[in-house]
Amino acid sequence: MTAAEAIWQAMTTLGGERSITEVRSWIEDHYPNRWVDIGTPMADLAYPGNASSKYSPEQRFLEALGDGRYRIRQSGRFAIGT
């Protein structure tokens, strides 16, 4: 499982909109000590996101809402989790 897949699983299980802290907590409960940082991958998975992201636009399934909150994008086809 990749960090992106764990984030997808957490976000869908938690209702589609959560903070980095809530997603980190869910992932740590289900996959302890697997990833050091979940905030950077979440930012990299936001569309349109940074040019420096290792994820292609088709993989970016999150929308940044500000203040560390994200939600699953309301439209689009995503290469991760679908």
C-alpha angles and dihedrals in degrees: 000000000000128000089251091054091048090050090050090050092048095046095048093045092048095051104269101282125071145132125260088251093055093047091046090051093049092048093046090051092051101032107024119201093357100120129025096204128024097169096074094050089048091053090046090052093055117107127264086005131155125329087230093063115118089216121091119233089257090060097050105100100160133085118207112230097181133255091060094302125131138178135193109266113260096225139026140065115271128205092213124065100359 
